[in-house]
Each structure stands twice: as C-alpha cells, then as structure tokens.
Amino acid sequence: MRKLLDGVYTGSGLLSAGLIAAICLLVTAQVVLNLVTKYGPFDVNLTIPSYADFAGYMLAASSFLALAYTLTRGGHIRVTMVLNAMPARLRLVSESLCLALGAAIAGFASYYMYLLTHESYEFGDMSSGIIAIPLYIPQSAVLAGLVILTVALVDLTLQTVRAGRPVLVQMNTE
C-alpha cells in the first residue's frame, strides 16, 4: 500500500510538472505567433484560439495536482518554532490534530468540488472562450488534486500516530 500511495503522489507531481511545461510551450508558441504577426511578411493575425483559457485551466490543474506531492516531500511552508518548543508528547498530539484537521478541510473541499463538477457535467456548462470546453474537464483535474491531497493528509495523520513522532519533520531533514 505504501508503494501505491507514494506512486500516486509522485504521479500527480509529475502530471503537474507536465502541465507547467505545457503552459510554457503554449505561451511561447503564442508569443512567437505574435512576433510573426507583427514583424513577419504576412498580413494576417496569427493566434492560438483560447490559449489563455487553456493556460488558465492547466495552471489550476497543475496547482492542485502538486499539493499532495509537495506535502509528502515536506515542501509546504511550515512554521515549526512553536512545535519545536513543545514537549515531545504535546508536539505529537499537535501534529496529529493539525494533520487530521487538514484532512477534514481537504475532504470538505473535495466534496464541494465534486458537487460543482457534477453540476457542470449535468447542466453541460461550457467555457466562454473561442473554443468552448466542457467545464467539468478542468474541474475534474482540480477535484483529483483535492482528493489526492485528502488521501495524503489522512495517510500522514496515520503515519504520525503509528510512528509516535511527527513524520513530516523527518521528511524535511532527509
């Protein structure tokens, strides 16, 4: 199970990185087309239809898909000054409660993102750009990122309780 979860976290991180690379390629292509339009010999306006919409959807998807990967690698910003001053037992309880609270909040967000995605699918909501995109498609990527984050937070909570020590701090020092 550990390998499967780590694989899911890594896979979502890789997908996130791929989407960031795709945004770079898309924006670079549009800049090149703008330069060709402005300085080229052709009297034609070259553009990638809805490129800003595509870039925005990919940014949202990559941001949410990266959350679990970043969390499990100890990359999220954490303020540990108070935790470091606590006795070991109180620190363990505080870490566990924070992770459990984070899991509950992420689960809540996942549930409502599911409702929004399902509603967009049922009503056939489309984007308003030149190329109409069903909104449930980019919303599904955000939903996937939130669900994976929820699983990661539950996983880290259980790891922390089982280990009897904060596991995120250990990940930061490796």
C-alpha positions as CSV (number, residue, x, y, z in Angstrom):
1,M,0.0,0.0,0.0
2,R,2.9,2.4,0.8
3,K,4.3,2.0,-2.7
4,L,0.9,2.6,-4.3
5,L,0.3,5.8,-2.3
6,D,3.8,7.1,-3.0
7,G,3.3,6.3,-6.6
8,V,0.0,8.2,-6.7
9,Y,1.7,11.2,-5.0
10,T,4.7,11.1,-7.4
11,G,2.4,10.6,-10.4
12,S,0.3,13.6,-9.5
13,G,3.5,15.7,-9.1
14,L,4.8,14.5,-12.5
15,L,1.5,15.3,-14.1
16,S,1.6,18.8,-12.5
17,A,5.1,19.4,-13.9
18,G,4.0,18.3,-17.3
19,L,1.1,20.7,-17.2
20,I,3.5,23.6,-16.3
21,A,5.7,22.6,-19.2
22,A,2.7,22.6,-21.5
23,I,1.8,26.1,-20.3
24,C,5.3,27.2,-21.1
25,L,5.1,25.7,-24.6
26,L,1.7,27.2,-25.3
27,V,2.6,30.7,-24.2
28,T,5.9,30.5,-26.1
29,A,4.1,29.5,-29.2
30,Q,1.6,32.4,-28.9
31,V,4.5,34.8,-28.3
32,V,6.2,33.5,-31.5
33,L,2.9,33.9,-33.4
34,N,2.6,37.5,-32.1
35,L,6.1,38.3,-33.3
36,V,5.4,36.7,-36.7
37,T,2.2,38.7,-36.9
38,K,3.9,42.0,-36.0
39,Y,7.2,41.6,-37.9
40,G,6.5,38.9,-40.5
41,P,5.9,39.4,-44.1
42,F,2.3,38.2,-43.8
43,D,-0.7,40.5,-43.4
44,V,-2.6,38.0,-41.2
45,N,-3.3,37.8,-37.5
46,L,-1.9,34.5,-36.1
47,T,-3.2,33.3,-32.8
48,I,-4.0,30.1,-30.9
49,P,-7.7,30.2,-30.1
50,S,-8.5,30.3,-26.4
51,Y,-4.8,29.9,-25.4
52,A,-5.3,32.0,-22.3
53,D,-8.2,29.7,-21.2
54,F,-6.2,26.6,-21.8
55,A,-3.2,28.0,-19.9
56,G,-5.5,29.0,-17.0
57,Y,-7.1,25.6,-16.8
58,M,-3.7,23.9,-16.9
59,L,-2.4,26.2,-14.2
60,A,-5.4,25.4,-11.9
61,A,-4.9,21.6,-12.6
62,S,-1.2,21.7,-12.0
63,S,-1.5,23.7,-8.8
64,F,-4.0,21.3,-7.2
65,L,-2.2,18.1,-8.5
66,A,1.0,19.3,-7.0
67,L,-0.4,19.7,-3.5
68,A,-0.1,16.1,-2.3
69,Y,3.3,15.6,-3.8
70,T,4.7,18.8,-2.2
71,L,3.1,17.9,1.1
72,T,4.6,14.4,1.3
73,R,8.0,15.7,0.3
74,G,8.0,18.3,3.1
75,G,7.9,21.2,0.6
76,H,5.0,23.1,2.1
77,I,5.9,26.1,4.3
78,R,5.6,25.1,7.9
79,V,6.1,27.3,11.0
80,T,7.7,25.0,13.5
81,M,9.0,27.4,16.0
82,V,6.1,26.7,18.4
83,L,6.2,23.0,17.7
84,N,9.9,22.8,18.4
85,A,9.4,24.4,21.8
86,M,6.8,21.8,22.8
87,P,7.4,18.6,24.8
88,A,7.5,15.5,22.5
89,R,4.1,14.2,23.6
90,L,2.3,17.5,23.1
91,R,4.1,18.0,19.8
92,L,2.8,14.6,18.6
93,V,-0.7,15.5,19.6
94,S,-0.5,18.9,17.9
95,E,0.9,17.5,14.7
96,S,-1.7,14.7,14.6
97,L,-4.6,17.2,15.2
98,C,-3.3,19.6,12.6
99,L,-3.0,16.9,10.0
100,A,-6.4,15.5,10.9
101,L,-7.9,19.0,10.7
102,G,-6.2,19.5,7.3
103,A,-7.6,16.2,6.1
104,A,-11.1,17.2,7.2
105,I,-10.8,20.6,5.4
106,A,-9.4,19.0,2.3
107,G,-12.2,16.4,2.4
108,F,-14.8,19.1,2.7
109,A,-13.3,21.0,-0.3
110,S,-13.2,17.7,-2.3
111,Y,-16.9,17.1,-1.6
112,Y,-17.9,20.5,-2.7
113,M,-15.7,20.4,-5.7
114,Y,-17.3,17.1,-6.6
115,L,-20.7,18.7,-6.4
116,L,-19.6,21.6,-8.6
117,T,-18.0,19.3,-11.1
118,H,-21.1,17.0,-11.2
119,E,-23.4,20.0,-11.6
120,S,-21.3,21.4,-14.5
121,Y,-21.5,17.9,-16.1
122,E,-25.2,17.6,-15.7
123,F,-26.0,21.1,-17.0
124,G,-23.5,20.9,-19.8
125,D,-21.6,24.1,-18.7
126,M,-19.1,25.3,-21.3
127,S,-16.3,27.8,-21.2
128,S,-17.0,31.2,-22.9
129,G,-13.8,31.3,-25.0
130,I,-13.4,30.9,-28.7
131,I,-13.1,27.2,-28.2
132,A,-15.9,26.0,-25.9
133,I,-14.6,23.5,-23.4
134,P,-16.9,21.5,-21.1
135,L,-16.1,22.9,-17.6
136,Y,-16.2,19.6,-15.9
137,I,-13.0,18.6,-17.6
138,P,-10.7,21.2,-15.9
139,Q,-12.8,20.9,-12.7
140,S,-12.2,17.2,-12.7
141,A,-8.4,17.8,-12.5
142,V,-8.9,20.1,-9.6
143,L,-11.1,17.5,-7.9
144,A,-8.5,14.8,-8.5
145,G,-5.8,17.0,-6.8
146,L,-8.1,17.7,-3.8
147,V,-8.9,14.0,-3.4
148,I,-5.2,13.0,-3.6
149,L,-4.4,15.8,-1.1
150,T,-7.1,14.4,1.3
151,V,-5.7,10.9,1.0
152,A,-2.2,12.2,1.6
153,L,-3.3,14.1,4.8
154,V,-5.1,11.1,6.1
155,D,-2.0,8.9,5.3
156,L,0.3,11.3,7.1
157,T,-2.0,11.5,10.1
158,L,-2.0,7.7,10.4
159,Q,1.8,7.6,9.8
160,T,2.3,10.2,12.6
161,V,0.1,8.4,15.0
162,R,1.6,4.9,14.3
163,A,5.2,6.2,14.4
164,G,4.6,8.1,17.6
165,R,6.5,11.0,16.2
166,P,5.9,13.7,13.6
167,V,6.8,12.2,10.2
168,L,6.8,15.5,8.3
169,V,9.7,16.9,10.2
170,Q,11.7,13.7,9.4
171,M,10.9,14.2,5.7
172,N,12.3,17.7,5.8
173,T,15.6,16.6,7.2
174,E,16.3,13.7,4.8
